[in-house]
Amino acid sequence: MNSIFTNTATMRAILLGAVFSFMALTAFGQRTITGTVVSEEDNEPLIGATIQIKGGATGTVTDLDGAFSVQANTNDTLVFSYVGFIPQEVPVGAKNTIDVVLRPDAFNMEEVVVVGYGTQRERDLISAVSTLESDDIIKTPTPQAMQSLQGKVAGVQIVSNGAPGGAPTVRIRGVGSFEGAGAPLYVVDGMFVDDISFLNPSDIESLSVLKDASSAAIYGVRAGNGVVLITTKSGSFNQPAQVTYDGYYGIQNPQNVIQMSNAQQFVQYIEETGSAADQGFIDNAMQRFGRSTVDPNVPAVNTDWYDLIMSPAPMQSHNVSVSGGTSQIKYTVGLGFIDQQGLLNETRNEFQRFNIRTRIDAILNDWLTVGGNINGSNARRFDGSNAAWFNAYHSVPILPKTDPLNTDASEPQLANAQLLGYRGLQNPFYSLVYNDNRNNAINVVGNLYAQAQIIPEKLSFKTQYNYSFENANNRSVSFAFNDGVTDRVSGLSRNHLTRFDQVWDNFLTYTDNFGKHNVKVTAGQSYRSEYAQGLFARGTELDPNPTRDNEELWYLDRAVNFEQDAIGDFGSNLFFMSYFGRLSYNFDDRYLLYATYRVDGNNKFQTKWNNFATVGGGWIVSGEPFFNIPAVSFLKLRGSWGELGNDAINPAVGTPTLNPGRLTVFNGAPVTGRVFDPTFDLIDRPETTVETNFGVDARFFNDRLSVTADYFIRDTRNLAILVEQPLIRGAVRRSLGEIRNEGFEFSANWTGGLGEFRYNIGGNFATLNNEVLSLGGADFQQLGGEFIRRSTVGGSYLAFFGYEINGVFQSREDIESSGYTEEFLENANLDPGDFFFKDQNGDGEINDEDRVALGSFLPDLTFGANLGFSWKNFDFSMLLQGQIGHKILNRKRGEIIFTNDTNIDAELFNNLWRGNGTSNQYPSAAGLRKGWNQNSSEYYIEDGDFWRIQNVQIGYSFENTRLLSAQIPTIRVYATAERPLTVFDYNGFNPEVPDGVDRQVYPVAAVYTLGLNVKF
């Protein structure tokens, strides 16, 4: 027994000694290794480079100085890696310090472009895809991410919206639908959305515009107007937690404010019209408000309405994010807030949005990765009354803002032009003081995914569930008031929309190479549902009447009367099932083949299934053995053809019907007959776009100069249009229209430097020819009454339509020698100072047959140019952009057709015809009020050409700086000027008008900001 204990004790001693010996050997072999990692290209430290022990999980990353410290054994090998650089392995051996220089990897540095359901090397692309990174997006101080594209992407037209929180109009390669909105499809981390107004620009990692069919056809029926892919920011593996703050504060300053006629000019204009009634209104103003001390024939009041209703407004943005990761998990969390005040005074006109986002990706094991993200926003927008802009243009300057003599009026006793004899209130402050329009919107977009490596580095499967929730609530209140003449009752409108969309994608991706063959195949299935419901109602005469200060009364249950036509309940529930596939083939890194196919099934249209396909090829000429042009480092030719769909139109499937007809007599008895009604709408399928694209990508002089060019023909068929029925009154909708957009896009960029000075300069332009090819047998379709816009076969979509002008009649002799017949002149009652309309058919008369197309609101040419440089810690960038060849209908001037007792702008006043030779462009004051000169003509259609300094930014960075022996964070301070200068001739605030009809759009302000970026 004792021997057993003795043997056991001996064994314990031996084992314990072995353990201590092993620990001692291990402690002796393991030690701290320090060093730095820098780039071979510029010897700059690589921040966040990864250092791992080969074959193990232990590792670390470099700090702001590129330095690292890691525990390693003598026989370990350290692996140094960094994105875009060739990894390097270094045995530890007896070294205590290891300094590593990483060499850039030319292959890996080639940009990877996000495409539908995956990525592609830019080298392998045969499609027209343009990508903006985060740094380019956040240079633009705006709550709307798409605004940052203006002037930067060839073929993408961005029309600015100056209202707080207002989304810009986005067109990719023209207009391809008569009744669809024409907006592109937005795909945010895999989720389909109609717009991205809810998205914080600072949360975006990259934004890719899929412009042609070959790039967008993988999205099938939703891709007819182009696709914008958005990837939000994520953390990085093996990165310590990094806290980033980015914010700015700025002032929005109204620019290019229209100068209106002042009191003296207005009085002179009225005298020239010869209107006794209007002269009487001026006399009334002098009696009520007094006479000017400078000119006793002019009223004492001289109001500049634009100066009163608007003023500079502040805006600010603040964003905080935390991101990082371990070897198996990466994460990011962010908060954002933006506050944009509007330009309008004495009303609530502002936009505020809170954003929160979180994203996490986890490598569960060597074959499975999972992750998800949530991006939520809560926005509130108060829309100022657009009537204020309209009224400010037309209100007479002899009316003050307030009138103490208007004692019957509600406080603040606003002046009323009716008390001077005018027909309308005119004073724009009525619409500002007595209206409130509030919009609340909650948006949540999220994504959950799992990706499994079935065959490592070859075959993977990904399933992802995407969802989008929107809750929009609008409350518009009009307060009761007395204007001194009329009691106005209160009213309240409510609109509520709830929407829930979801997309579930499942797809396989196979990547392989054998010999010189490289292939990548994607195949999958997608399910999508869209559910929406809403209510709207309007009530009047609320009891008690609400005011701006008692929102607790702003509810419909207090309405006495309801407008039955303004009450409704609506909803929809749509389902889509899709199957898609894509093949990308590369032979010897020279010959490229690309094809996609998608079939979309739906319950929206009677045609349940729709097929969309594309095929394309590319040739990397510079990869050929015979290619030996030293100046050309890369040259690729590419071409593609494909089909896209647009389901953003209203379906309609009708049939001929028998309706109750007239009462008749049959066998002496009255009988109600039935009448055959052949009028019915038939829209049973989505619109289809067929596009051909040819492109060239080239780089010159060791990649310093990069050039991309594309030529495209984009035909949209099965357009939903209105068709007049022969012998039957009325029009029906049919899928019979066809429209073509054709153009050429070009962009170039040069980068270079000398020592610490680096610079880049570039530019882009795009042409567009828009042509209507078919209208189902009709020659034209038109909109509008007095000011017609007409789509004509062979012409552009909704071109302005009216009379050409040869000039202004200067004398009676000019009228008599005009070529008009004597009979026509006798009836026309023309005078010197009237327009000389062109007789197109030479019949001596001016009638409807002489009207012609007067231009399109779509520009013939858009362009942009950029310049940037950096020197040491300074950086500077500037962007210019503009467009040429588009027209604008100055509809606010056309209001004289309906109300001619209003003011006119100073430019018109200064250039009115006042005798022989004084003007050959504008009529006389009296002529303005004649029906002849009020016909739709070139007078109202103006050139919208402009160029603009879009953005200027200068910044300074504090990097690797110590203060009192302490390392301070990386700090960048910057100043930005957005739209500081716009040069144009159009008579308006801004030459950007979404549909070309300017009845008075919200001004687009210049924005000056100071910003701060801090990284901890």
Number of C-alpha atoms within 10 A of each C-alpha: 6 7 8 9 10 11 12 12 12 12 12 12 12 11 12 12 12 12 12 11 12 12 12 11 11 13 11 11 15 14 16 12 17 15 15 20 29 21 17 14 10 9 11 13 19 23 19 24 24 23 24 22 22 16 10 10 10 13 20 22 25 23 18 16 16 20 19 23 18 17 14 21 19 16 12 19 18 23 17 24 20 21 14 16 20 16 16 15 15 15 16 18 13 11 12 13 14 16 14 17 18 22 16 17 14 10 12 13 13 12 12 14 20 22 21 19 20 9 11 15 15 15 20 24 25 28 27 26 21 18 18 18 13 17 12 14 23 18 20 25 26 25 29 21 23 23 21 22 20 25 27 26 26 28 27 24 26 23 19 22 21 20 26 24 26 17 21 20 19 23 21 24 27 24 22 31 27 18 13 17 15 20 21 23 24 22 21 24 19 23 23 23 15 11 17 18 19 24 26 28 24 25 26 21 16 19 26 19 27 27 26 32 36 29 27 31 31 27 28 27 28 23 28 34 32 27 28 25 22 23 18 21 23 22 22 20 21 22 23 18 17 14 17 18 18 20 21 21 19 20 19 23 19 18 18 17 14 15 18 25 25 19 23 18 19 24 21 15 21 20 15 15 16 12 14 11 13 20 15 13 19 24 18 16 23 20 13 16 18 15 17 16 10 10 10 11 15 23 26 23 19 18 19 22 25 19 12 15 19 17 14 17 19 18 24 21 22 18 21 19 21 19 23 20 21 17 17 16 20 23 24 22 22 21 21 23 20 23 23 24 23 27 25 25 18 13 22 21 22 23 24 21 24 20 21 21 23 21 22 20 23 19 17 11 9 10 14 16 18 18 18 19 23 18 24 22 22 17 21 20 24 24 23 27 23 17 17 25 22 18 24 23 26 25 24 28 26 26 26 20 21 15 16 13 13 18 12 14 20 14 13 12 18 25 25 25 21 15 18 21 16 17 14 15 19 24 24 26 25 20 20 21 20 18 23 22 19 19 17 18 19 18 21 20 26 22 22 20 18 18 19 18 17 15 12 11 11 13 17 19 19 19 18 20 20 23 22 22 17 19 17 17 19 19 19 19 25 23 22 20 19 15 23 18 13 10 13 13 14 22 25 25 22 20 18 18 17 17 18 18 21 21 20 20 21 19 19 20 21 17 17 13 13 8 7 10 13 16 17 18 18 20 19 19 18 19 17 20 16 16 15 17 14 17 15 17 18 22 23 22 20 22 13 12 19 22 19 16 7 9 10 8 16 22 17 19 10 17 19 13 13 17 11 10 8 12 15 12 11 10 12 11 14 13 15 18 17 21 20 22 20 23 17 21 22 20 16 14 16 17 20 24 21 25 22 27 21 25 19 22 19 18 13 20 17 15 13 13 15 18 18 23 22 24 21 24 22 24 22 21 16 19 17 13 7 8 11 11 10 10 11 17 18 20 20 23 19 23 23 25 22 24 30 31 28 26 18 19 18 14 17 16 14 12 11 11 13 12 11 12 12 10 11 11 10 10 6 7 7 10 13 12 14 13 12 11 13 14 18 16 20 17 25 20 25 27 27 26 28 21 23 21 25 22 21 20 21 20 21 17 13 12 17 14 19 21 19 19 20 22 18 24 20 26 21 27 22 22 29 29 21 22 21 17 12 8 6 10 9 11 15 17 19 21 21 18 24 25 26 24 21 19 20 21 24 20 21 18 19 18 16 13 13 8 8 10 13 15 17 17 18 19 22 23 24 25 23 21 18 24 21 23 19 21 23 20 11 13 12 18 17 16 13 8 8 12 19 17 23 23 25 21 21 15 19 24 29 24 23 29 22 26 24 21 16 15 18 25 26 23 15 13 10 14 19 14 9 17 15 19 14 12 10 13 16 9 8 14 10 20 17 21 29 27 29 25 26 20 21 16 12 11 13 17 21 20 13 9 13 17 19 16 21 19 24 26 23 28 22 17 22 29 26 24 21 21 18 18 18 18 15 11 12 16 18 18 19 19 23 22 23 25 24 17 18 21 26 27 29 20 16 19 21 21 15 18 15 7 13 15 20 20 27 24 19 16 13 17 19 14 15 22 25 17 13 13 11 15 19 20 19 23 27 26 22 20 22 21 18 17 10 16 22 20 18 21 23 20 22 19 22 19 18 25 22 20 18 19 20 24 26 22 20 18 18 18 18 15 15 12 13 11 7 6 7 8 12 16 18 16 19 18 18 19 19 24 24 23 22 17 16 18 14 18 12 17 21 22 20 26 30 26 21 19 15 23 20 21 19 22 22 24 22 22 25 21 25 23 20 18 19 18 18 18 16 12
